[in-house]
Amino acid sequence: MAPSLKPSHLNRYREIAMLLARHGRRDLVRSAGIDDALTGEGDHQADPEAAERLAADLESMGPTFIKLGQLLASRVDLLPPAYTEALSRLQDAVEPFPIEQVEEIVAAELGVRLSRAFPEFDPQPIAAASLGQVHRATLRDGRQVVLKVQRPGILAQIAEDIDVLSGLAETLDRHTDVGNRYAFADLFEQFRSSLVDELDYRREADNLDTLRDSLSDQELIVVPAPVHDFTTSRVLTMEYVDGRNVTSVGPLGQLELDGARLADALFLAYLRQVLVDGVFHADPHPGNVLVTSDGRLALIDVGMVARLKPALRERLVKLFLALADARAEEVTRLIRTMGEELPGFDEGQFERSVADVVARTADASLQEINIGVLVLNLTRQAAECGLRMDPELVMLGKTLLNLGQVAETLDPGFEPREALRRHTTALMRSSMETSPASMMASLLEAKEFVEELPGRVNRAFDAIGSGRFELRVNAFDEDEFLHGLHKLANVGAAGIILAALILASALLAHGNSNHPTAVNWIALAVFVISAIVGLAMLVSIWWGSRKVHARR
């Protein structure tokens, strides 16, 4: 079944078909039913520059595909390393739009002229991307702020692209093996949700508040505060942080920084977000981490965050500790609980692959280990063996990879595995401390239990006395349990009967040794009677077994 070819989408389908064909995936073009959109493009085998060409092609197709490329850069289970590396360098920088359009958008969103809300406003943007651009300004109370203003017309363009990609993803999942293995529809849903969040600047303001609360006790980490009164879905106002990109700090500048302490603080901040809070900044690449003028680190551009469920966080704690100690069997077991086993999952190959990855880390020095690379390698091995991993784990691997790059820039001697072991243990110890609120809740539950216990006991005894008491056990299969118990009782009864026959005959023979003829007859009679009774019991047991089987 081909996707719905709306006339307004035909040009986009043609561009996507040409893109897939140029990069050797004409099979996907045919399976998706859009091969008619091709205009003579042939299959081309990948060459050493194919990855860079893919990044350039996505960049030329506009903001939606730039963002898609950035997401694919984290999917090492989908693409080879050369492609993920090229896509991770995708530039999201475009020509700025005019100041006149900025004024129109701000006035429409805030309901006030730009000059009245911001007495000082720099018309030259300090950054311009495909979704919006950033300007410095000053509020009427003198606070220094920055404004992120959404690019005009971007919502309509992205909505159309999402409509196109959604249909293609569903078609590929239904009609291709690769789609069934990698769940393109799920991947696209993750992408769509992330992009929708980025397009609503109120969500980014909420993310800033969340991260500020989470890291409020980290003196070396700064998160700019949003100004909610001047924030809408298309305009985000937040405090200005005086700093520079972490990669722009030269050798002389690094001498003035306590790089080891900053790297360790950054690593701790992210582990706390992941393992304790369950909400983490999912895009900490070097461009989004600033070194402030007072020697701290600032996290900016927090439009992309990921959220982890409590059960997944608990497994991650165990996984990190197992990785830190190079326990391959435990790593294998935990990763299997974080993914979905597809038909054809190769358990043996997966165990060998994980053992190989973990063994290589055990033999490497601490400085040679990048936790992000390790997690991404494990997800790649899982995908190759038929284990579809949770998207959050893949995103976490990419986050840790970027985090490792920033930490290495700050401190080339940073030891991530040692920091992982030390901070994970400390964080879990602090997270298990009981707060006054949780203690009060437990006390209230205990009080309620004690108050209601006498009444519950009385009702239970009343039910027993009237013959209405029922005990229901759902923890196991009662029928199977009763069947096994019945068989066990049968075997026991038969054994007792046989033992009784033998013992009775022996006792009679021993007790009447002076009269061997009489003893023989009496012993024989007892044996025959016992045999008849025993046979009757065996028949009864057999008949009861048939009834049990009939009920099952």
Protein Blocks (a to p, Z undefined) as FASTA:
>chain_A
ZZdddfklmmmmmmmmmmmmmnopammmmmnopmmmpghiacddddfklmmmmmmmmmmn
ojklmmmmmmmmmmmmlpcfklmmmmmmpccbdcdddfklmmmmmmmmnopafklmmmba
cfbdfbdcfkbccdddddfkopacddddddehklmmmmmmmmmmmmmmmmmmmmpmklmm
nommlmmmmmmmmmmmmmmmklmmmmmmmmmmmmmmmmkbccddddfklccfkbccdddd
ddddfklpcfklmmmpcfklmmmmmmmmmmmmmmmnopacfblcfklpccdfkopacdeh
ilbccdddfklmmmmmmmmmmmmnopaklmmmmmmmmpccdehiafklmmmmmmmmmmmm
mmpcfklpcfklmmmmmmmmmmmnopacdfklmmmmmmmmmmmmmmmmmmmmbcfklmmm
mmmmmmmmmmmpccfklmmmmmmmmmmmmmmmmmmmmmmmmmmmnopaccddfkbcfklm
mmmmmmmmmmmmmmmmmmmmmmmmmmmmmmmmmlmmlmmmmmmmmmmmmmmmmmmmmmmm
mmmmmmmmmmZZ
